[in-house]
Amino acid sequence: MSATEMAKASIAAPTNRQSEDFLTSSVFDELGMQRDPNNLYLQVIDSVLRAAEYLEIPHHLQLILAQPKNEIMVHFPVRMNDGEYRLFKGYRVQHNNILGPYKGGVRFHPDVHLDDVKALSALMTMKCSLVRVPYGGAKGGCKVDPRAIDRDELMRVSRRFIAAISNVIGPDIDIPAPDVGTNAQTMAWFADTYMNISGSVSRQDALRVVTGKPLEMGGSLGREKATGQGVVDVLVELLPDMGIPIEGATVSLLGFGNVGSWMARLIADKGAKVVAVMDHTGAIRNDEGIDVVSLAEHVEETGGVAGFGASHGDTRTGRHTQAGADAVSEEEFYRTPVDVFVPAALEQMIDEEKAGWLECKVVAEAANAPTTPVGERLLQKRGIEVLPAILCNSGGVTVSYLEWVQNKQSVQWDLERVDSTLNKHMVLAARRTQLAQHRFECDMRTAAYIAALEQIAKVYALRGIFP
C-alpha cells in the first residue's frame, strides 16, 4: 500500500479502535520496539515514518530517526526543609543533532516518564527543522511537583538536576529551556549552577547554556509570549485560506497557562473572540466574548479560570464591562461552537470522545501532541482540519534561538525585531506545510513532517554517515 493510500485508509478507519494500519512500519520490528498504540513515543515515530514514506527517505535514515541518539537517566538526592533527603529522578533525551546543537525544554511534573520525554525530543527535532533554526531535538524532565515544595526546595532540586546532567549539555552542545512546571526563574538557577561548575566555558559564554532566562540575565524580549505569538502568526497566515477571517473568528481554549493566556490576548487584539476556556480548575463560557486580559489577571491571582464571574473591569480601557463568563461542564465546553479550538495544555487530551464532542472547523495544537491518533482520525473524518503542534507551537524554540544568537553576540534586540523575525519564521513554516500538503495531497500533520524531513534528509545526504 502506498503512503497516500495508507493516509486515506487511516481517515476512513473505524473510530472506536485503533486503525489496523497503525504502527505497521518494519522499522518497529527491526529495532525491537513494542507495538503499543497508546505509547506516545511510538505515535510520534509512526507519524514521522508515514511522512518518510511519502518522500521515499532511505531506510537507514528512518532507522536513525526512530530512536534517540542518547537517553540519559539520573537520580540525585536533595535535602528538604525538614532535614530529610529525597531521591529525585530526572531525564535528558537527545534525539538528533544533524542540524545543530540539541535543543529542548525541561519539564518538572510528577508524571514525567521516559517515553514521553523521548516523544517530545523527537517532536523538537521535527519542529526545529520545520522552522529552519539550526538546532536538533532534545527534551528533559524531572519527576517533581513544583507546587508541592517551597521555593528553596525547588531551587535545590533545579540546581541538583542541572548539575547531574551538566556533562551532556553546553552552550554549543545541548541547550535546555522552560517547559511545563519550569520558568525563567528555573532557567536562572540552571544558568548560575552551570556557570559555577563548568570550568571550560567562560562565564559570559556559559549564559547560552539555557534560553528562556530573565531579561536581567541575558533573556530575550518577547520570549515569554513567543509560543502563543507563534500560534497566532500561523492562524493569521492560514485561516483566511480556510475561509475563516481572523476578524470576528471565535476561539475556545483548553489550558490557560503561559501559552494559552498569551495566545488568547494576542488573538483578541486581532479581532477574534475567545468564547470558552477550560483548565484544571474548571470551564467557563461567554458567547459574546471573554475579557481575556481580566481572565489572565484572575488566573494569576487564583491559580485557575474557575470563579471568573460575569462582571469585570476592562484593564485596557478602564471601563466596566460584562465580559466575564458562566461556569459550564467539561462536555459543554467541548461542544461550544467555535471556528478554532486550541488545545494548550498537556499531551493526549483530545481522545476519541472529546473529538466527537468538538464543534469547530479547525484544531490548532498549541500543546505538544494533544491529539491521540484515534481522536485525530475522527476529526479528519468529520472534516475538521488539524494544524499540528510542530508548526503551531514552534514560536518558543524560534525565539529561544534568537535569544541564543543575542547572547552569542552580546547584544539585545528590541521587541519589534524579535517579533518580526519570529513572524518570518512562522509564516515560512506555514507555507512549507501548505506546499507539502498540496504536493502530496495529505493531511496537515503529515505535510508538516514532510516539510521537516526534507531538510533533515538533505543534510544527511550531504554529510553522509561517519565513517
N, C-alpha and C positions, 0 to 999 in steps of 0.2 A: 504493500500500500504506500502511495506517495505521501509526502508531508502534507500537501494540500488536501488529499482525500482523508488523511487522519484528522486534520483540523475540522473538516466538515462533519466527519463522523462523531467527533467529540461534542460538537454543538447539538447534534441530534440525539445524543445518548440519553438514556433514562436518567432522571434526576434523583431517584430515590436510592441510588447506589453509585459507587464509583464506576466510571466508564471502563469497559473491558479493555480499551486500548491505553489505559493509564500505566505508566512505568513499563513500557514494552521494549525499550532500547536494550540491545545486547550488552551495552556498557555496564549496566547494573549487575549482570551475571559475571562479566569478566572481572569486575572489581569486588565481587562477593558482597554486594550491598543487598540488604533485605528489602523486599518489595512491599513496604508498609505504606499504604496510600494516605495514612494520617500523619506521616513523618514530614515535617515542614521542609527539611533539607532535601528530601527526595522530591517533594513537589517542585521546589525551585529548580533543581537539576533536571527534572523531567521537562520543564518548560524550556530550559536552555538547550537541551538536546533536541527537542522538537524544532526549535528555531535553527539549530545547526544543520538539521536535515534539509531545510529549505535551501541553505547556502552550500550544501554538499561539502561541509567542512571536513577535512581529513580525520579519519578515525582516531589517530593518535592524539590529535588536539582535543577531541571530545573526551578521551580518557583523562587528559591532563585537567580539563576544566571540571570534571565530575568529582574531583576530590581536592581539598585544600592542600597547599604546599606544606603548611605547618599547623599543628594543633597543640597548643600549649595549655596545660592544666597546672595550676599552682594551689598550694594550701599554705596559709600563713596565720600565725597567732596574733591576736590583738588584745591588749589589756583594756578591759572595760572599766567604767567608772566605779564599779563595786569592788575592784581589785582582782576580779577573776579574769582568766584568759578564755577567749573563744577562738575556735579554729574556723577560718573562712575559706571558701573555695572560689577560685577565680579562673577565667579562661581568656586566652587571646588566640584567635584563629586567623591565620594569614592565608587567604585563598589563592591569590595570584598577583604577581608583581611585574608582569611583562611590560606594562605601560609606565611603570614608575613605582615609587615607594608605596608600601601598603598604607591604606587609609581607612579609618572607620571608627565609629563611636564606641564608648564603653557604657554598658548598661548596669545599673545597680537595681536588682529586683530579686525577691525571694524565689521566684520561679525560673531563674536563668538555668538553661540546660545546654549541653554541648551542641546537640544537633540544631537547636535554634540559633546559637551563635554562628555555627557553620553556615546555616542558611543565609543569615544576614551578611556574612562576609562575602558569599557568592553574589548576593544582590549588589553589594558595594562594587565588586569587580565590574558588573554589567553597568551599573549606574555611572561610574567614573568614565567608562568607555563611551557611553551614550552621550554624555555632555562634553566629552573631549577635554577632560582635565587629566594631566599626566600622573595619575595615581593607579595603583592596584587596589584590590579589595581586602579589607580585614574587619574584624569586629571583636569586641571584648565584653566581658561581663563578670559580675561578682554576685554571688548568692547572698544578698543582704537586703533588708527592708530599710531604706534610708529614713523612713518616717517613724521607725520603731526605736531608733537610737538618737542620742542627742548630738549636738554639733561637734563636740570634742571627740566623741567616739567615731563619728563619721569621718572626721579629719584623719584620725589614726588608721581607720580602715582604708581610706583613699591613699594615704602615704605608703602603707604596707603593701597594698596591691600593686601600685606602680613600681615600687622597689622590687617586688617579686618578679615583674616582667621586664625590668629595666635592661636586661641583657639582650632582649629581642626587639626593642624599639629604639628610635632615634630620629633626629630631625630629617635625615635623608634615608631612613630605613623603614620606619613604621610610625605613623603619626596619629595617635588617638584623638578623640573629640567627644563632646557630650552626647548622651542618648537618654533613654528613659531612666529617670532616677538620678541623673547627674546634670551638672550645670556649669556655669562659668566659674563658680567658686571651687567646684571639684577640680576643674582644669588648672586653677591657680595652685592648688595643693599638688597636683600631678607635676606641673612645671617646676615648682620650687623644689620638690623632692628630687626630681631628675637632675636639676642644676647642681644640687648639693652632693650627689653621689656619682655623677659622671665626670671623671677627671679628663677624659679625652676630648671633650667638646667645650668650647668657650661658653661662658655664661650667657653672652648675648645670643649666640647661635643656638644654645640649648632651649631658648624660648620657643623655637619652632617644633619642639618635640610634641606639642599638642596644639590644637586650634580650638576655637570657641572660648578663648580666655577673656577675662575682663579687659576693658579698654586700657586701664592703667597698666596692664602687664603685656601689652602688645596685641590685644584683641582688635578685631576689625569692626568699624561701624557697619551696621546692617546685619551682623551675624545672628543676632537674637531672632530677627524676623525672617531670616533667609529662607527657611524651609516653607513657611507659609507664603512668603512672597513668590517663591518658585511655583507653587501650586496655582496661584493667581495668574502668574505670567503665562502658564500653559493654558489655563482656561480662557484667558483673553485671546490667545492665539488660535485655539481650536474650536471653541463653542460657536462662533459665527458660521463656520463651515458646516456645523451640525444643525443650523437653523435656530440657534438659541442666542439672541443678543444678550450681552452682559448686562446692559441697562435693563433693569426690571426682572432679571433672572432670579428664580427662587432657589434657595440652598438650604439643606439640612446638614448638620454636623454631628458626627459621632466622635466625642472627645473634645475637650476644651482646655487642653494644656497649652504649652508654648505654641505648637504648630497650629492647632485648631483656633486658638484665640486670635493669633496674628492673621491667619487666613481669613477669618470672619471679618475682622476690622478692615483689612485691605480690600476684600471684595465688596464690602459695603461702600467703601469710598468710590468704587467703580459703578455704583448704582444698583447693585444686586441686593436682594433681601434675604437675610438669614431668618427662616421662619421656625426652625426646630433645632434643638441642641440636646444631646444626651451625654452624660459622663457616668462615672462610677457612683455618683450620689443620686441620680435621677434624671428625668427627662422633662423638657419644657417646650411649649409651642405657642406661637402667636402668628397667625396667618397674615397679619398686617406688617410683620417685620419686627424683629427683636432689636433693641438698642444694644448692640454688641460691645460698645465701649463700656456702658454701665454694667453689662454682664461680666466683662473681664475684671472690673473693679470688685464686683460681688464675689467672683471666684477667688480673687486674690485675698479677700477678707475672710471667706468662709471655707474655702477649700473645694467647692463644687458648685454646680449650677442649681442644685435643689434650693428652694426657698426664694428664688428670684421672683418677686411679686409683680403685680400688674401695673405699678406706677413708680417711675424712677425719673430722676433728673438727668437731662442730657448734658453730659460734661463738655461736649464740644460747643454747644450754643448757650448753655446756662438756663435754657428753658425747661419747664416741667413737661414731661411727655408721657403718654400712655404707651410705653414701649417695653413693658415687662412681658410676662408670659404666664400661661396656665400650666400647671403640672399635668403630665399625661403619662400613660403607661408605656412600657417598652414597645409593645406592639403598635400602639397608636403613634409613637414616634416614627417607627419604620414605615408605617402606612401613610405618613404625611405626604401629600402630593407635592413634588418639587421638580425643578428642572435638573438639579445637580445634587447628588448625595455624596458627602465627603467623609469617609472613614479616616479619622485622625487619631486613633487610639492604639491598640495592640494588634498583634497578628491573629489571623484566623477567626475574626469575629463575624464575618459575613458568611454564614454557612447556608445550607440549603433552605432552612426555614426562613432565615432573615432575607435571603434572596427572593423568596416567594412573597414576602410582605412588602418589599420595596416598591414604591410608586414614583419612579424617577425616569429620566431619559438618559442620564449619564452618571456613572460612578467614577469619581476622581480619587484615586488612592493616595491620600496624604500620609498614611501609615505604611510601614513595611509589611507586605504580604497579608493584607487584612482580609482577603477573599479566599475561601477554600476552592479547590478545583471544581468540586461538585456544585458549589454555590455559583461560581463563575459560569459554568455551563448552563445553569438555569437562567442566569441573567442574559447570556447570549441568546438563548432560545426565546426569551421574552423580548428580544430586540433592544436591550439596554446596553449601551456602549460602556466598556470599562477602560478607563485611562490608567495604565499601570503605574505602580509605585516607582519603578526605576526611572520613569520620566517625571511624574508629578512631584516627588519629594526630593529631587536631586539638587534643589537650591541650597540645602545645607552644606553638602560637600563642595559645591561650587564656591560658596563664599568662604568656606574653610580653606580652600585652595588660594583664594585671593588674600586671606589673612597670612597664610604661609609665605606667599610671594612678598607681601609688605614687610614681614619680619625679615626675610632674606635680604631685602633692600634697605632695611632700617628706615622705612617711611610709613606714613599713614595716609591713606586715600580719604577723600571726602565722601559723604554718603551718596552723592549724585553719581560719582564714578563707580562706586561699588554696585549700586542698583542698576546702572546702565550696562555694566559688564555682565552682571548676573542675568539680566533680561536677554542679552545677546546669546548667552549660552543656552538658556531655556528655550528661546524661540527656535534656535537652530536644531536643538534636540527634538523639539516637537515636529519640526519639518522633516527631519530624518525619519522619524517614526511614521509620519504620514506617507512619505515617499515609499518606505518599505511596505506599508500596508497596501498601497496601490500596485506596487510591482508584483507582490506575491499573493494578493487577494486573501489576506489572513486577518485575524483579529489584531487589535492594537497591542496586546501584550506580546504576542509573537513578533509583531513588527518591531517593537522596541528592542527585544532581544536580538533580532536580526541586525538592526542598525548598530547595536553594541558589538555583536560578534564579528561583523565585517571589519571593524577597526582592529580588534584583537587578532583575528586571523591574518590580516595583512602584516601586522608586526611580527607574528610568529614566522610567516613566510620569509620576511626579510632577515630576521635574526637567526632562524634555524634553531636546532636543539643542540646545546653544548653537551659533549664534544662531538 
